[in-house]
Amino acid sequence: MKVNAKFFASVREITGKKEELVELKDGATVGELLKILAEKYGKKFKEYVFDEKTDSPRNNLQFLMDGRSVTTMNGLQTKLYEGCQFAIIPPVGGG
């Protein structure tokens, strides 16, 4: 299946892309997608997205599937599906 991953702010700078189609096995989860992206984009992506002590995604990042936070679904175990939109949203600052 193919999922459209969208990247914003710092994640966009790391990947050099606004978005990309990622091919995954049917039934893949958000956690699996993040690990695939970390393998593809290397150390800088992994350090930005994952906490090095826990190897879990950082709490300050938002992960959305079709505009809904995956924390309101099944978190990293949320199953993706063909054609869904997945976004990594870094924290927003300013004032």
N, C-alpha and C positions, 0 to 999 in steps of 0.2 A: 504494500500500500504506500501511497505518497502523502506526506504531510507538509504543509507550507509553514516553515519556521520563519518568524519575523524577528528582526533584531533592532534594538533601539539604543541610542546614546553610546555608552562605553562598549556595550556588546557589539554594536555595529562597527565601532572602530577596531575592535579585536578581530572580527570576522572579515571586515572589509566589504560587507554586503548588507543590504536592507532586508533581504529575505532570500530563502532558498527552498527548493523542493527536496525533501529528504525521503529516501526510500527506506521503509521499515518492514519488518515481518508483520503479518496480520496479528492484531491483538497486542502490539507493542505498547508499553506504558510511557508516561512522561519521564520517569526515572531512566528508562532505557534510552529514550531520545537524548536526554541530557548527557548521558555517558558517551553516546555516539558522537555528539557534537564536541565533547571534550577531547575525544580521540582525534577527531578531524582537525580541530583548531589549536590543539596543543596546550602547553603549560600556562600561557597567559589566560586563555579561556577558562581552564580548569581552576586556576587560582582565583579568578574573578567570581566564578559561579559557585564553587564548592569551598566549604570550610575545611582547611587542611587537617584540623584535629579530629573532626567527626566524619569527614568525607561526605557530608550531607550538603545540599544546596543552602546557601546563605539565606538567613531569615529576612534580610532587607530587599531581596529580589521578589518580584511578582511573576508568576507563571500563569498565563491565561490560555484557555482553550476556547476558541470561538467567543472571546470577550468575557468569559467567566473565569474567576480565579479557581485554580485546581484545588486550593485549600478547602473550597466549599464542596468539592466532589470527593475523590479518594486520594488526594495528595499526589505523591509520586507514583502511586499505583493506578492512577486514572488511566484508563485505556484510551488510546488515540484511535481514530478511524480515518478511512480514506477521505482525503480532501479537507480535513479539518485544518483550522488556522491555530497555530501555536505561537505565542509571543513571550519573550523574555523582557520584562520591564524593570529597569534599574530604578533605584530610589530617585525621587525628584527633589531638588533643592531650590533654594531661591528665597526671595522675600521682598 
